[in-house]
């Protein structure tokens, strides 16, 4: 059963984009949606790192999702209550609770480790996602997907291997790196739940209910360490809300377009964006290993996109 959709807003924009890209294979569309979400999330992570260094991580988490919800409220006026009400309310709250847990771990670590390390550790999530999709969603795991993901992960190791060590140069014994690493399988579970929800829910409904549920679950923790934000910080959170909502919408569209395992290798491109933003915002210059690893990542991503498109053409897949 296809859920009702609002006449305008996110759903209308999605339909227009779908018509313009109808001649592309679903996998290529999924990869492009995933790549767009990666750019948005990279800018979001860099902005949040700066904010989390000034305010409590739990308050930062709450305000990021509160503003993510606020920027979407105008969209609610373009549809009826039924068009935004989910078919599986329990699934939305389950996804929100799981995602909140991952965010707690992530935000506790975020202010204490470099942006490149944050991004690199996050690349372990696709490995958990692929295994979960294979075990629980019965998605096919063709050799091209395994190889592209392995090459992408090898590129990450080239970038971070020479300098990433748990607790190296710190006084915390690697606790914050371990917290960041622990968030990866939790986020993977959240994304798998999202994939299931896309079978009955629109992307707009999923994004709005994620913002609502995470905001509700995060509020008690934020109140325990509340500080009055400055005007510039309020503006930063508004910017984060816009980026986060747009990023999650693109990510959800990628899940609707293609198998979740087919889109995971493109996430490794986020390391390039993180390196660039680290240089611009935190004066972290990219090294030769960053450039080499980025080349490996890019080559693997483009190769997979080409292979998936050729397979879709040969199979006569709709839209190929």
N, C-alpha and C positions, 0 to 999 in steps of 0.2 A: 504494500500500500504506500503510495507516494504522499507525503505530508503536504498540507497546504502551505503556500509560500506568500510572503508579503508582495504587494504589487511593485514596490519600489525598493530603494535601499540596497543592501548587500545582495539580496536574491536577484533583483533586477539587473544589477551590475554583473553578477555571475552569469546570468542568461545571455547578456550581450557578449561577454567575453567568450562564452561557449560557442555562440554562433560564428564568431570570427575565427575560432580555432578548430572548427568542426572537422576540417580536413586532416588535422594532425591525429596521430595515434593516441589512444588514451594514456599510454605509458609516457610518451613525450610530454603531453599536457601535465601529467602528474609530476614529472621531473621539473618542469618549469614553475609550477605552483610551489613545489618544495624549495627551489632555488630562490624564489621571491621571498618566501618566508624566512630563509636563512639570512638574507640581507637585512630584513626588518629586525629579526631577533638579535643580530650582531650589534646594530646600532642601539637597540634596547638594552642589551647586556652592558655595553659600555656606559650608557647613561645611568643605569641602575647601580653600577659599581661606584660611580662617583657619589650618588645619593646615599648609598649604604655606608659609605665612609663618614658621612656627616650625621646620619640619624640611625636609630636602632634598625637592624635588619628586619625584625618582625613588623615594625611600623612601615618600613620601606615596602615590604611585601604587600601589606594591606592597602596602602595608598596606591601602589601600582595597579592593583586589580580593581580598587574602587573607581579610579579614573578610567580604567578600561571599560567598566560598566557605564559610567556617566557619559562617555563619548558615544555610546551606542543607544542611549535612551531615546534620542530623536527618531531613530529608526522604528521604534515601537509604535509610533503614531501612524505609520504607514501600513499597518496591518491590524487585524483583529486579535483579540486575546487568543482565540483558537489557533491562529497562524503561528504564534510564538510559544504556545504551550506544548511541551514535549510529549511524545507518545510513551516514553519510558522515564517517568520522573525519578524513580529509584536509580536508574542507570546514570542520570545526570548528577545526582548527589554522590553516588559512588565514585564517579569520575572526578568530581570536585574534591572529595576527601582524599583520594589517592594523589591527585595533583598537588594539593595543599601540603601533604607530607613531603613530597619531593621538593617543593619550594622551600619548606622550612630548612631542610638540609642544605639546599643550594644557597639560600640567602645567608645562612650562618657562615658559610665558607667564602662567599663572594668578596667581602672587603679585604680578605687576608691573603689572597693568592693572585698572581698576575692574570690579566685577561686572556692571554694566550694559553695559559695552563687551564683556565676555566673551560675554554672552548675545546682544547684537546681532550681533557677528561670527559667532556660531554659526548665525544665521539664514540665512547664505549656503548652508548645507548642503542645505536643501530644494531649492534651485535645481539643485545637482549631482545630487541624488537623482532629481528629476523627469526630467532629461535622461537619466540613466543608466537609469531604469526604462523610458523610452520607447525608447531605443536597444537595450538588452540584454534587457529583460524583455517588450518589445512591449506594454506597458500603454497603454491608450487615454489620450490627452491632450485631454479635452474643454475647450471654451472656458471653462467655469465654473471649472475647476481652475486654468487659467492666470491668469484674472482675479483669483480669490481670492488666489492666491499673490502676484501683482503688487501688489494692494492691501495685503496684509500686509507686503510688503517696503517699500512706500511709507510705511506706518505706522512701520516701523523707522527709515527715513531721517528722518521727522519728529522722532523721538525723539532720535536720535544725531547727526543732521546738524549742528546748531548747535555741537556741542562735541567731536565725534569727529574727530581728525586724527592721522595716523600720526606719532608722535613729538612731538606738540604738548605742550609743557610737560614734556618728559622729556629725559633725557640719552642715551637709547639709540637715537635716530634712528628710532623706530618698529619696532625689531626684534621686540619682544614682541608687538606688534599683528600683525606679519606672520607670526610663528610661529602665533598663534591663528588667523589667516586660513588658513594652510596646512593646519591640521588639518581644516578643513571638508570638502574633497573626499576626504580619507582616511577620515573618519567616514562620508561618503556611500557610499563603496565598501564599508565594513563593513556598513552597513545593507542595501545591496543583496544582499550575500552572505547576510545573515540572512533576507531575503525568500525567496531561493531555498531555504534550508535549511528554512523552514517548510513546504515541500511534503512533506517526509518526516519531519520531526522535531517533537516536541511543544515547546511553549514552555518547559517546565521543563527539558528536556534541553538546549536551546540556551543558556539562562541559566546553568546549572551548568557546561557546558563552556566558555562564555566566561570565567567566573570562574576556572576551572582553567587554561586556556591563557594568559590574560593574567597570572595570578599567576606561572606558570612563566617566561614571557618577561620579566617585570619584575624577577625576583629578582636576576639578575646586576648590573643597574644600581643596584638599591637597596643591595646590599652594598658598593659602591664609596664610598658616602657615608652609611653607617649612623650614626645617633645613637640613644641610648637614649631612647625616649619616656617621658613622665611618665604617671602613672596617669590623669589627665584626658585626655591625648592618646590613650591606649589606648581609653578609653571613647568618645571622639569617632570613632575608626576603627571601633569596633563599630557605632556609630550609622550611619556612612557605609555599612558593609557591608549593613546592613538596608535602608537607603534605595536603594542602588544595585541590589540584587537585585530589590527590588519594582519599581523603575522600569523595569529591563530586561524584567521579566516583562510589565508592562503594555504596553511598547512592542512586544514580540514578539506579544502577543495582538492588538494593533492591526494588525500586518502580516498575521496570519492572517484577520482579519475583513474587510479591504477592500484595494483597490489601494493600494500604498504612496504613490502620488502624490495620492490622494484625502485622505490624512490629514495632509499636510505643512503646510497653512495653519494648523492649530490650534497648531503649535509657536510661532507668533508671540505667543500668549498668555503664553509664558514670560517675556516682557519685563516684563509686569505683576508677576509673582511676583518677578522679580529686583529690580525697583524697590522693592517692598515690603520684601524682605529686606535690600537695601542700606541702606534707611532704618533698619530695626530693628537690624541687626548692625554696620553701618559708618557710621551717621549720615549717609548720603547721601540728601538730601531729593529727592523726585521733582519735576521742573519742570513747567511748563505744557505744554511740548512732549511730555513723557512721557504726560501725561493725554490730550492730543489724539491722539498716535500710538496709544495704547492703545485709544481709542475706534474708530479706523479699523480696527485689527487685530481687535477683537472683532466689529465689524459684518461684516467680510469672512468671519470664521470662521462666524458664525451663518448668514449668507446661504448659504455653501457647503453647510452641513449641511442646510439646508432644501431647496435645489435637488437635492442628491443623494438625499434621502429622497423627494421628489416624483418624480424620475426612476425610482427603484426601484419605487415604487407603480405608476406607469404601465406599467412593463415587466413587472410581475408577479413581481418578484424574490422568492425565498424569504425569509420572515422580514419582508417589508415590509408 
